Amino acid sequence: MQFTSNDLYDLLNRPGPLWLAGADLSSANLSWANLSGAILIKADLSGADLNWAKLSGANLSGANLNGAKYNKDTKWPVGFYSEKAGAILTP
């Protein structure tokens, strides 16, 4: 299931840990999103905009990040190698 902009807004503004295991977030605009501690196991984040996103503490096991864009201010989980996962650093 792919989420609409309204669905994403609703999900990102709910209290508690965000559970998005297996979610189709391909090409989603997640810039500035706080995904700290989110469960993103096997989520499709291909082509997503992750500029300025906070992913520290997120579980990205098996997530598809091919072509996802991020910048130097994107926060990743400790020990996570974004480029190895297919994400692209943008200026």
Gaussian input, Z-matrix of N, CA and C with variables (Angstrom, degrees):
# hf/3-21g

backbone

0 1
 N
 C     1     B1
 C     2     B2     1     A1
 N     3     B3     2     A2     1     D1
 C     4     B4     3     A3     2     D2
 C     5     B5     4     A4     3     D3
 N     6     B6     5     A5     4     D4
 C     7     B7     6     A6     5     D5
 C     8     B8     7     A7     6     D6
 N     9     B9     8     A8     7     D7
 C    10    B10     9     A9     8     D8
 C    11    B11    10    A10     9     D9
 N    12    B12    11    A11    10    D10
 C    13    B13    12    A12    11    D11
 C    14    B14    13    A13    12    D12
 N    15    B15    14    A14    13    D13
 C    16    B16    15    A15    14    D14
 C    17    B17    16    A16    15    D15
 N    18    B18    17    A17    16    D16
 C    19    B19    18    A18    17    D17
 C    20    B20    19    A19    18    D18
 N    21    B21    20    A20    19    D19
 C    22    B22    21    A21    20    D20
 C    23    B23    22    A22    21    D21
 N    24    B24    23    A23    22    D22
 C    25    B25    24    A24    23    D23
 C    26    B26    25    A25    24    D24
 N    27    B27    26    A26    25    D25
 C    28    B28    27    A27    26    D26
 C    29    B29    28    A28    27    D27
 N    30    B30    29    A29    28    D28
 C    31    B31    30    A30    29    D29
 C    32    B32    31    A31    30    D30
 N    33    B33    32    A32    31    D31
 C    34    B34    33    A33    32    D32
 C    35    B35    34    A34    33    D33
 N    36    B36    35    A35    34    D34
 C    37    B37    36    A36    35    D35
 C    38    B38    37    A37    36    D36
 N    39    B39    38    A38    37    D37
 C    40    B40    39    A39    38    D38
 C    41    B41    40    A40    39    D39
 N    42    B42    41    A41    40    D40
 C    43    B43    42    A42    41    D41
 C    44    B44    43    A43    42    D42
 N    45    B45    44    A44    43    D43
 C    46    B46    45    A45    44    D44
 C    47    B47    46    A46    45    D45
 N    48    B48    47    A47    46    D46
 C    49    B49    48    A48    47    D47
 C    50    B50    49    A49    48    D48
 N    51    B51    50    A50    49    D49
 C    52    B52    51    A51    50    D50
 C    53    B53    52    A52    51    D51
 N    54    B54    53    A53    52    D52
 C    55    B55    54    A54    53    D53
 C    56    B56    55    A55    54    D54
 N    57    B57    56    A56    55    D55
 C    58    B58    57    A57    56    D56
 C    59    B59    58    A58    57    D57
 N    60    B60    59    A59    58    D58
 C    61    B61    60    A60    59    D59
 C    62    B62    61    A61    60    D60
 N    63    B63    62    A62    61    D61
 C    64    B64    63    A63    62    D62
 C    65    B65    64    A64    63    D63
 N    66    B66    65    A65    64    D64
 C    67    B67    66    A66    65    D65
 C    68    B68    67    A67    66    D66
 N    69    B69    68    A68    67    D67
 C    70    B70    69    A69    68    D68
 C    71    B71    70    A70    69    D69
 N    72    B72    71    A71    70    D70
 C    73    B73    72    A72    71    D71
 C    74    B74    73    A73    72    D72
 N    75    B75    74    A74    73    D73
 C    76    B76    75    A75    74    D74
 C    77    B77    76    A76    75    D75
 N    78    B78    77    A77    76    D76
 C    79    B79    78    A78    77    D77
 C    80    B80    79    A79    78    D78
 N    81    B81    80    A80    79    D79
 C    82    B82    81    A81    80    D80
 C    83    B83    82    A82    81    D81
 N    84    B84    83    A83    82    D82
 C    85    B85    84    A84    83    D83
 C    86    B86    85    A85    84    D84
 N    87    B87    86    A86    85    D85
 C    88    B88    87    A87    86    D86
 C    89    B89    88    A88    87    D87
 N    90    B90    89    A89    88    D88
 C    91    B91    90    A90    89    D89
 C    92    B92    91    A91    90    D90
 N    93    B93    92    A92    91    D91
 C    94    B94    93    A93    92    D92
 C    95    B95    94    A94    93    D93
 N    96    B96    95    A95    94    D94
 C    97    B97    96    A96    95    D95
 C    98    B98    97    A97    96    D96
 N    99    B99    98    A98    97    D97
 C   100   B100    99    A99    98    D98
 C   101   B101   100   A100    99    D99
 N   102   B102   101   A101   100   D100
 C   103   B103   102   A102   101   D101
 C   104   B104   103   A103   102   D102
 N   105   B105   104   A104   103   D103
 C   106   B106   105   A105   104   D104
 C   107   B107   106   A106   105   D105
 N   108   B108   107   A107   106   D106
 C   109   B109   108   A108   107   D107
 C   110   B110   109   A109   108   D108
 N   111   B111   110   A110   109   D109
 C   112   B112   111   A111   110   D110
 C   113   B113   112   A112   111   D111
 N   114   B114   113   A113   112   D112
 C   115   B115   114   A114   113   D113
 C   116   B116   115   A115   114   D114
 N   117   B117   116   A116   115   D115
 C   118   B118   117   A117   116   D116
 C   119   B119   118   A118   117   D117
 N   120   B120   119   A119   118   D118
 C   121   B121   120   A120   119   D119
 C   122   B122   121   A121   120   D120
 N   123   B123   122   A122   121   D121
 C   124   B124   123   A123   122   D122
 C   125   B125   124   A124   123   D123
 N   126   B126   125   A125   124   D124
 C   127   B127   126   A126   125   D125
 C   128   B128   127   A127   126   D126
 N   129   B129   128   A128   127   D127
 C   130   B130   129   A129   128   D128
 C   131   B131   130   A130   129   D129
 N   132   B132   131   A131   130   D130
 C   133   B133   132   A132   131   D131
 C   134   B134   133   A133   132   D132
 N   135   B135   134   A134   133   D133
 C   136   B136   135   A135   134   D134
 C   137   B137   136   A136   135   D135
 N   138   B138   137   A137   136   D136
 C   139   B139   138   A138   137   D137
 C   140   B140   139   A139   138   D138
 N   141   B141   140   A140   139   D139
 C   142   B142   141   A141   140   D140
 C   143   B143   142   A142   141   D141
 N   144   B144   143   A143   142   D142
 C   145   B145   144   A144   143   D143
 C   146   B146   145   A145   144   D144
 N   147   B147   146   A146   145   D145
 C   148   B148   147   A147   146   D146
 C   149   B149   148   A148   147   D147
 N   150   B150   149   A149   148   D148
 C   151   B151   150   A150   149   D149
 C   152   B152   151   A151   150   D150
 N   153   B153   152   A152   151   D151
 C   154   B154   153   A153   152   D152
 C   155   B155   154   A154   153   D153
 N   156   B156   155   A155   154   D154
 C   157   B157   156   A156   155   D155
 C   158   B158   157   A157   156   D156
 N   159   B159   158   A158   157   D157
 C   160   B160   159   A159   158   D158
 C   161   B161   160   A160   159   D159
 N   162   B162   161   A161   160   D160
 C   163   B163   162   A162   161   D161
 C   164   B164   163   A163   162   D162
 N   165   B165   164   A164   163   D163
 C   166   B166   165   A165   164   D164
 C   167   B167   166   A166   165   D165
 N   168   B168   167   A167   166   D166
 C   169   B169   168   A168   167   D167
 C   170   B170   169   A169   168   D168
 N   171   B171   170   A170   169   D169
 C   172   B172   171   A171   170   D170
 C   173   B173   172   A172   171   D171
 N   174   B174   173   A173   172   D172
 C   175   B175   174   A174   173   D173
 C   176   B176   175   A175   174   D174
 N   177   B177   176   A176   175   D175
 C   178   B178   177   A177   176   D176
 C   179   B179   178   A178   177   D177
 N   180   B180   179   A179   178   D178
 C   181   B181   180   A180   179   D179
 C   182   B182   181   A181   180   D180
 N   183   B183   182   A182   181   D181
 C   184   B184   183   A183   182   D182
 C   185   B185   184   A184   183   D183
 N   186   B186   185   A185   184   D184
 C   187   B187   186   A186   185   D185
 C   188   B188   187   A187   186   D186
 N   189   B189   188   A188   187   D187
 C   190   B190   189   A189   188   D188
 C   191   B191   190   A190   189   D189
 N   192   B192   191   A191   190   D190
 C   193   B193   192   A192   191   D191
 C   194   B194   193   A193   192   D192
 N   195   B195   194   A194   193   D193
 C   196   B196   195   A195   194   D194
 C   197   B197   196   A196   195   D195
 N   198   B198   197   A197   196   D196
 C   199   B199   198   A198   197   D197
 C   200   B200   199   A199   198   D198
 N   201   B201   200   A200   199   D199
 C   202   B202   201   A201   200   D200
 C   203   B203   202   A202   201   D201
 N   204   B204   203   A203   202   D202
 C   205   B205   204   A204   203   D203
 C   206   B206   205   A205   204   D204
 N   207   B207   206   A206   205   D205
 C   208   B208   207   A207   206   D206
 C   209   B209   208   A208   207   D207
 N   210   B210   209   A209   208   D208
 C   211   B211   210   A210   209   D209
 C   212   B212   211   A211   210   D210
 N   213   B213   212   A212   211   D211
 C   214   B214   213   A213   212   D212
 C   215   B215   214   A214   213   D213
 N   216   B216   215   A215   214   D214
 C   217   B217   216   A216   215   D215
 C   218   B218   217   A217   216   D216
 N   219   B219   218   A218   217   D217
 C   220   B220   219   A219   218   D218
 C   221   B221   220   A220   219   D219
 N   222   B222   221   A221   220   D220
 C   223   B223   222   A222   221   D221
 C   224   B224   223   A223   222   D222
 N   225   B225   224   A224   223   D223
 C   226   B226   225   A225   224   D224
 C   227   B227   226   A226   225   D225
 N   228   B228   227   A227   226   D226
 C   229   B229   228   A228   227   D227
 C   230   B230   229   A229   228   D228
 N   231   B231   230   A230   229   D229
 C   232   B232   231   A231   230   D230
 C   233   B233   232   A232   231   D231
 N   234   B234   233   A233   232   D232
 C   235   B235   234   A234   233   D233
 C   236   B236   235   A235   234   D234
 N   237   B237   236   A236   235   D235
 C   238   B238   237   A237   236   D236
 C   239   B239   238   A238   237   D237
 N   240   B240   239   A239   238   D238
 C   241   B241   240   A240   239   D239
 C   242   B242   241   A241   240   D240
 N   243   B243   242   A242   241   D241
 C   244   B244   243   A243   242   D242
 C   245   B245   244   A244   243   D243
 N   246   B246   245   A245   244   D244
 C   247   B247   246   A246   245   D245
 C   248   B248   247   A247   246   D246
 N   249   B249   248   A248   247   D247
 C   250   B250   249   A249   248   D248
 C   251   B251   250   A250   249   D249
 N   252   B252   251   A251   250   D250
 C   253   B253   252   A252   251   D251
 C   254   B254   253   A253   252   D252
 N   255   B255   254   A254   253   D253
 C   256   B256   255   A255   254   D254
 C   257   B257   256   A256   255   D255
 N   258   B258   257   A257   256   D256
 C   259   B259   258   A258   257   D257
 C   260   B260   259   A259   258   D258
 N   261   B261   260   A260   259   D259
 C   262   B262   261   A261   260   D260
 C   263   B263   262   A262   261   D261
 N   264   B264   263   A263   262   D262
 C   265   B265   264   A264   263   D263
 C   266   B266   265   A265   264   D264
 N   267   B267   266   A266   265   D265
 C   268   B268   267   A267   266   D266
 C   269   B269   268   A268   267   D267
 N   270   B270   269   A269   268   D268
 C   271   B271   270   A270   269   D269
 C   272   B272   271   A271   270   D270

   B1=1.4466
   B2=1.5151
   B3=1.3041
   B4=1.4544
   B5=1.5259
   B6=1.3059
   B7=1.4509
   B8=1.5205
   B9=1.3202
   B10=1.4623
   B11=1.5220
   B12=1.3104
   B13=1.4647
   B14=1.5213
   B15=1.3291
   B16=1.4642
   B17=1.5177
   B18=1.3513
   B19=1.4658
   B20=1.5251
   B21=1.3446
   B22=1.4650
   B23=1.5241
   B24=1.3100
   B25=1.4577
   B26=1.5272
   B27=1.3328
   B28=1.4643
   B29=1.5277
   B30=1.3259
   B31=1.4695
   B32=1.5246
   B33=1.3194
   B34=1.4654
   B35=1.5226
   B36=1.3065
   B37=1.4642
   B38=1.5153
   B39=1.3094
   B40=1.4614
   B41=1.5295
   B42=1.3219
   B43=1.4726
   B44=1.5252
   B45=1.3198
   B46=1.4621
   B47=1.5149
   B48=1.3197
   B49=1.4601
   B50=1.5307
   B51=1.2986
   B52=1.4588
   B53=1.5252
   B54=1.3203
   B55=1.4611
   B56=1.5240
   B57=1.3463
   B58=1.4589
   B59=1.5249
   B60=1.3179
   B61=1.4689
   B62=1.5248
   B63=1.3292
   B64=1.4546
   B65=1.5143
   B66=1.3170
   B67=1.4655
   B68=1.5214
   B69=1.3271
   B70=1.4612
   B71=1.5219
   B72=1.3201
   B73=1.4555
   B74=1.5229
   B75=1.3335
   B76=1.4565
   B77=1.5283
   B78=1.2988
   B79=1.4704
   B80=1.5268
   B81=1.3163
   B82=1.4637
   B83=1.5295
   B84=1.3166
   B85=1.4566
   B86=1.5197
   B87=1.3222
   B88=1.4606
   B89=1.5220
   B90=1.3374
   B91=1.4575
   B92=1.5229
   B93=1.3017
   B94=1.4541
   B95=1.5309
   B96=1.3250
   B97=1.4668
   B98=1.5223
   B99=1.3202
   B100=1.4570
   B101=1.5253
   B102=1.3301
   B103=1.4583
   B104=1.5222
   B105=1.3265
   B106=1.4692
   B107=1.5177
   B108=1.3086
   B109=1.4555
   B110=1.5190
   B111=1.3233
   B112=1.4668
   B113=1.5299
   B114=1.3129
   B115=1.4609
   B116=1.5211
   B117=1.3262
   B118=1.4636
   B119=1.5264
   B120=1.3171
   B121=1.4611
   B122=1.5274
   B123=1.3279
   B124=1.4691
   B125=1.5314
   B126=1.3224
   B127=1.4606
   B128=1.5262
   B129=1.3201
   B130=1.4608
   B131=1.5225
   B132=1.3203
   B133=1.4560
   B134=1.5289
   B135=1.3219
   B136=1.4616
   B137=1.5234
   B138=1.3245
   B139=1.4531
   B140=1.5109
   B141=1.3277
   B142=1.4665
   B143=1.5260
   B144=1.3118
   B145=1.4565
   B146=1.5240
   B147=1.3214
   B148=1.4614
   B149=1.5256
   B150=1.3231
   B151=1.4600
   B152=1.5274
   B153=1.3123
   B154=1.4675
   B155=1.5341
   B156=1.3242
   B157=1.4712
   B158=1.5248
   B159=1.3360
   B160=1.4586
   B161=1.5254
   B162=1.3324
   B163=1.4560
   B164=1.5180
   B165=1.3284
   B166=1.4617
   B167=1.5246
   B168=1.2980
   B169=1.4574
   B170=1.5166
   B171=1.3318
   B172=1.4688
   B173=1.5237
   B174=1.3245
   B175=1.4606
   B176=1.5203
   B177=1.3354
   B178=1.4574
   B179=1.5281
   B180=1.3195
   B181=1.4640
   B182=1.5316
   B183=1.3075
   B184=1.4641
   B185=1.5113
   B186=1.3373
   B187=1.4669
   B188=1.5211
   B189=1.3359
   B190=1.4574
   B191=1.5226
   B192=1.3338
   B193=1.4562
   B194=1.5269
   B195=1.3195
   B196=1.4619
   B197=1.5266
   B198=1.3346
   B199=1.4540
   B200=1.5151
   B201=1.3269
   B202=1.4689
   B203=1.5221
   B204=1.3078
   B205=1.4568
   B206=1.5293
   B207=1.3323
   B208=1.4664
   B209=1.5143
   B210=1.3215
   B211=1.4629
   B212=1.5240
   B213=1.3144
   B214=1.4707
   B215=1.5254
   B216=1.3205
   B217=1.4584
   B218=1.5273
   B219=1.3207
   B220=1.4569
   B221=1.5262
   B222=1.3108
   B223=1.4698
   B224=1.5228
   B225=1.3329
   B226=1.4679
   B227=1.5236
   B228=1.3231
   B229=1.4737
   B230=1.5389
   B231=1.2960
   B232=1.4633
   B233=1.5375
   B234=1.3316
   B235=1.4569
   B236=1.5227
   B237=1.3291
   B238=1.4644
   B239=1.5213
   B240=1.3256
   B241=1.4550
   B242=1.5229
   B243=1.3181
   B244=1.4595
   B245=1.5243
   B246=1.3299
   B247=1.4627
   B248=1.5267
   B249=1.3202
   B250=1.4611
   B251=1.5383
   B252=1.3350
   B253=1.4589
   B254=1.5277
   B255=1.3403
   B256=1.4557
   B257=1.5061
   B258=1.3307
   B259=1.4605
   B260=1.5326
   B261=1.3144
   B262=1.4676
   B263=1.5308
   B264=1.3357
   B265=1.4587
   B266=1.5203
   B267=1.3324
   B268=1.4689
   B269=1.5259
   B270=1.3176
   B271=1.4790
   B272=1.5138
   A1=109.24
   A2=116.50
   A3=120.65
   A4=108.28
   A5=116.44
   A6=122.23
   A7=111.74
   A8=116.57
   A9=121.57
   A10=108.46
   A11=116.67
   A12=120.79
   A13=110.80
   A14=117.19
   A15=120.78
   A16=111.45
   A17=117.09
   A18=120.61
   A19=110.69
   A20=115.87
   A21=120.18
   A22=111.16
   A23=116.88
   A24=120.06
   A25=110.22
   A26=115.33
   A27=120.29
   A28=111.29
   A29=116.79
   A30=120.94
   A31=112.10
   A32=115.81
   A33=120.08
   A34=113.01
   A35=117.18
   A36=120.10
   A37=113.29
   A38=117.26
   A39=121.59
   A40=109.14
   A41=116.73
   A42=119.38
   A43=110.61
   A44=115.00
   A45=120.16
   A46=112.59
   A47=115.89
   A48=120.37
   A49=110.80
   A50=115.23
   A51=122.07
   A52=109.21
   A53=116.82
   A54=122.48
   A55=108.64
   A56=116.42
   A57=121.94
   A58=111.27
   A59=116.99
   A60=121.00
   A61=108.81
   A62=116.09
   A63=121.86
   A64=115.10
   A65=118.21
   A66=121.47
   A67=111.62
   A68=116.42
   A69=122.37
   A70=107.99
   A71=115.80
   A72=122.36
   A73=110.36
   A74=116.06
   A75=120.76
   A76=109.89
   A77=115.27
   A78=124.27
   A79=113.71
   A80=118.47
   A81=121.06
   A82=110.59
   A83=116.01
   A84=121.05
   A85=107.59
   A86=115.82
   A87=122.30
   A88=111.25
   A89=115.86
   A90=118.87
   A91=108.99
   A92=115.90
   A93=125.85
   A94=113.20
   A95=119.59
   A96=121.56
   A97=110.65
   A98=116.11
   A99=121.44
   A100=107.77
   A101=116.05
   A102=122.99
   A103=110.87
   A104=116.00
   A105=120.93
   A106=109.33
   A107=115.93
   A108=121.22
   A109=114.62
   A110=118.28
   A111=121.21
   A112=111.12
   A113=116.22
   A114=122.56
   A115=106.58
   A116=116.22
   A117=122.74
   A118=111.39
   A119=116.44
   A120=121.32
   A121=109.51
   A122=116.11
   A123=124.14
   A124=113.27
   A125=117.29
   A126=120.52
   A127=109.04
   A128=116.92
   A129=122.39
   A130=108.25
   A131=115.95
   A132=122.60
   A133=110.47
   A134=116.82
   A135=120.71
   A136=109.93
   A137=115.56
   A138=120.99
   A139=115.23
   A140=117.99
   A141=121.06
   A142=110.87
   A143=116.00
   A144=122.34
   A145=107.52
   A146=116.18
   A147=121.88
   A148=112.08
   A149=117.19
   A150=120.78
   A151=109.71
   A152=116.63
   A153=125.69
   A154=113.47
   A155=118.68
   A156=120.74
   A157=110.36
   A158=115.67
   A159=122.07
   A160=107.66
   A161=116.06
   A162=122.37
   A163=111.78
   A164=117.33
   A165=120.22
   A166=109.47
   A167=115.83
   A168=121.24
   A169=114.22
   A170=117.86
   A171=120.78
   A172=109.89
   A173=116.66
   A174=121.79
   A175=107.38
   A176=115.83
   A177=122.70
   A178=112.05
   A179=117.95
   A180=121.99
   A181=110.33
   A182=115.69
   A183=121.03
   A184=114.87
   A185=117.56
   A186=120.30
   A187=110.22
   A188=116.37
   A189=122.85
   A190=108.10
   A191=116.31
   A192=121.93
   A193=111.94
   A194=117.22
   A195=120.41
   A196=110.83
   A197=115.01
   A198=121.19
   A199=115.21
   A200=117.80
   A201=119.91
   A202=108.28
   A203=117.32
   A204=121.34
   A205=110.29
   A206=114.48
   A207=120.53
   A208=108.94
   A209=116.34
   A210=119.94
   A211=110.14
   A212=115.13
   A213=119.61
   A214=112.50
   A215=117.27
   A216=120.57
   A217=113.52
   A218=117.60
   A219=120.90
   A220=107.93
   A221=117.20
   A222=122.11
   A223=109.16
   A224=115.77
   A225=122.73
   A226=110.64
   A227=117.65
   A228=119.85
   A229=109.97
   A230=115.95
   A231=121.27
   A232=109.06
   A233=115.87
   A234=120.88
   A235=114.88
   A236=117.95
   A237=120.86
   A238=109.28
   A239=116.57
   A240=122.19
   A241=109.00
   A242=116.11
   A243=122.53
   A244=113.60
   A245=117.37
   A246=119.31
   A247=111.29
   A248=117.31
   A249=120.57
   A250=110.75
   A251=116.04
   A252=121.64
   A253=112.25
   A254=117.49
   A255=121.52
   A256=115.38
   A257=118.17
   A258=121.56
   A259=110.03
   A260=115.92
   A261=121.93
   A262=109.53
   A263=115.15
   A264=121.04
   A265=108.86
   A266=116.92
   A267=121.53
   A268=108.61
   A269=115.54
   A270=119.20
   A271=112.83
   D1=129.46
   D2=176.26
   D3=-97.64
   D4=141.89
   D5=-175.42
   D6=-92.53
   D7=143.74
   D8=172.64
   D9=-81.10
   D10=169.62
   D11=177.43
   D12=-59.28
   D13=-39.86
   D14=179.04
   D15=-66.78
   D16=-39.63
   D17=176.84
   D18=-60.02
   D19=-46.24
   D20=-179.38
   D21=-63.12
   D22=-42.94
   D23=178.97
   D24=-58.92
   D25=-45.46
   D26=179.55
   D27=-61.45
   D28=-47.59
   D29=-178.91
   D30=-61.78
   D31=-44.27
   D32=-175.44
   D33=-72.59
   D34=-13.04
   D35=-178.67
   D36=-110.06
   D37=14.81
   D38=175.77
   D39=-89.79
   D40=149.58
   D41=176.92
   D42=-75.87
   D43=158.96
   D44=175.73
   D45=89.01
   D46=175.14
   D47=-178.40
   D48=-66.65
   D49=141.70
   D50=-178.35
   D51=-91.87
   D52=120.19
   D53=-178.15
   D54=-105.88
   D55=105.24
   D56=-178.79
   D57=-127.77
   D58=33.09
   D59=179.21
   D60=-59.84
   D61=127.89
   D62=177.46
   D63=74.39
   D64=5.71
   D65=-177.51
   D66=-71.42
   D67=146.50
   D68=175.48
   D69=-91.90
   D70=99.66
   D71=177.87
   D72=-112.91
   D73=23.34
   D74=-178.14
   D75=-60.55
   D76=134.07
   D77=179.23
   D78=62.96
   D79=13.35
   D80=179.45
   D81=-72.96
   D82=145.99
   D83=174.39
   D84=-88.02
   D85=100.02
   D86=179.81
   D87=-110.75
   D88=19.00
   D89=179.13
   D90=-62.43
   D91=137.29
   D92=-178.41
   D93=70.01
   D94=1.61
   D95=-178.68
   D96=-69.84
   D97=141.93
   D98=175.26
   D99=-96.47
   D100=99.59
   D101=179.86
   D102=-109.43
   D103=21.65
   D104=179.11
   D105=-58.17
   D106=126.87
   D107=177.89
   D108=76.95
   D109=3.84
   D110=-178.79
   D111=-68.31
   D112=148.25
   D113=175.45
   D114=-95.19
   D115=105.75
   D116=-177.13
   D117=-119.32
   D118=30.88
   D119=-179.14
   D120=-59.36
   D121=125.62
   D122=178.87
   D123=56.19
   D124=24.35
   D125=175.44
   D126=-75.89
   D127=150.07
   D128=177.47
   D129=-96.18
   D130=103.58
   D131=178.13
   D132=-109.79
   D133=18.41
   D134=-178.09
   D135=-61.21
   D136=131.86
   D137=178.82
   D138=72.09
   D139=3.45
   D140=-178.80
   D141=-70.90
   D142=152.58
   D143=175.07
   D144=-93.67
   D145=109.75
   D146=-178.41
   D147=-112.51
   D148=19.63
   D149=177.85
   D150=-60.17
   D151=129.01
   D152=179.11
   D153=65.28
   D154=7.80
   D155=179.63
   D156=-70.84
   D157=149.70
   D158=176.80
   D159=-105.78
   D160=107.70
   D161=-179.92
   D162=-114.45
   D163=10.30
   D164=-179.41
   D165=-60.14
   D166=132.80
   D167=-179.71
   D168=80.05
   D169=-2.33
   D170=179.03
   D171=-74.16
   D172=150.48
   D173=175.35
   D174=-98.69
   D175=106.91
   D176=-177.33
   D177=-106.98
   D178=22.33
   D179=-178.57
   D180=-58.14
   D181=121.27
   D182=176.78
   D183=72.89
   D184=7.18
   D185=179.63
   D186=-70.89
   D187=144.33
   D188=177.61
   D189=-92.07
   D190=111.42
   D191=-179.94
   D192=-113.73
   D193=16.07
   D194=-178.67
   D195=-59.59
   D196=120.63
   D197=178.10
   D198=77.81
   D199=2.06
   D200=175.70
   D201=-67.41
   D202=138.14
   D203=-177.80
   D204=-103.09
   D205=137.62
   D206=177.50
   D207=-142.50
   D208=165.17
   D209=176.91
   D210=-123.83
   D211=-178.17
   D212=-175.83
   D213=-64.64
   D214=-16.07
   D215=-179.56
   D216=-94.73
   D217=-1.59
   D218=175.26
   D219=-70.21
   D220=134.16
   D221=-179.01
   D222=-103.18
   D223=120.53
   D224=-178.02
   D225=-105.27
   D226=160.92
   D227=173.87
   D228=-61.80
   D229=149.11
   D230=178.21
   D231=-57.01
   D232=130.58
   D233=177.68
   D234=81.86
   D235=2.24
   D236=179.22
   D237=-88.19
   D238=132.19
   D239=-178.69
   D240=-106.26
   D241=95.51
   D242=-173.40
   D243=-59.59
   D244=-44.26
   D245=-178.81
   D246=-68.87
   D247=-35.43
   D248=176.22
   D249=-63.09
   D250=-29.77
   D251=179.05
   D252=-82.50
   D253=-2.75
   D254=176.54
   D255=103.02
   D256=-0.65
   D257=179.50
   D258=-75.11
   D259=154.43
   D260=-175.74
   D261=-118.29
   D262=124.43
   D263=177.58
   D264=-75.82
   D265=127.32
   D266=177.97
   D267=-107.22
   D268=152.53
   D269=-179.49
   D270=-69.07

